Amino acid sequence: MAGKRKIFGTGLSGLVGSRFTELLADNFESVNLDLATGVDITDYKAVNQALNQAASTVVHLAAFTDVSKAFVETGNKDGLVYQINVLGTRNIAAACKKFGHYLIHISTDFVFDGQKQEPYTEADQPQPIEWYGQTKLLAETEVVQSGCRSVIIRIAFPFRANFAAKQDLVRKILTQLKSGSLPPMFSDQIITPTFIDDLCQALKLFINHQPGGIYHVVGSTWLSPYDLAQKIAAVFKLKAEIKPGSFKEFLKTDPRPRQKYLKISNTKLFRDFGYKMKTIDEALVILKDQGVGV
């Protein structure tokens, strides 16, 4: 269709990427670079060939995101986690520099150690405590060192309405509430869930304005998983029993390091663009209206 801007994306069939292409189909013609379309991002020649086109924008969403599986590969640079997250990003960034593309690199709140009780801002020093977060921080470094025009966007616990291929935290809790199988939920841990529909609109802003630096594009509510389950039950009018669990006690039984406090601030996003991410209450109401889980 004439008039639509062509942009490139990695991971456009994933949890975030597929929603991005749905919501912004009228704005952009999205070209997906992944194994399904014959592009392995760990192969520089394949990336180079795919991006050897007129300057555009590349939204780099592809990543190995299973944190527990990543932990098994800790320190292994030949493993899939490092290959996809670090080398894949290096290849994308190098091609963006070569062909003049603007790179929107998607990173994570897991670059922080979760020890700080105050909200993390873009000025805070990252200190990842496990392999997934470490590889994502290394990927951020690859983007910066490439010298390409770029912005780094950190997201946290993304959720959306229906997506069969992967269940996010909100839909997992909803499913377990409905089936009566919800385990005790941590009341002493803090996370910042992010509504993917909001994130997609923010990505549109970044494509159009092309800022540099780092932005936290996350929801406007920090809360415990226990409080999140309470809110989900209230919005969806579910009478399930929700028991509080102890994050502190769980850590004694789990070998993988986990972050306790992940309050992520989105103040910079609002300050620079006037864009306000929804609260969890606002997002859950929309999610229900969209027929989540139906």
Buried (B, 14 or more C-beta within 10 A) or exposed (E): EEEEEEBBBBBBBBBBBBBBBEBBEEBBBBBBBBEEEEBBBBBBEBBBEBBEEEEBBBBBBBBBBEBEBBBEBBEEEEBBBBBBBBBBBBBBBBBBBBBEBBBBBBBBBBBBBBEBEEBBEBEBEBBBBBBBBBBBBBBBBBBBEBEBBBBBBBBBBBBBBEBEEBBBBBBEBBEBBBEEEBEBBBBBBBBBBBBBBBBBBBBBBBBEEBBEEBBBBBBBBBBBBBBBBBBBBEBBEBEBEBEBBEBEEBBEEEEBBBBBBBBBBBEBBEEEBEBEBBBBEBBBEBBBEEEBBE
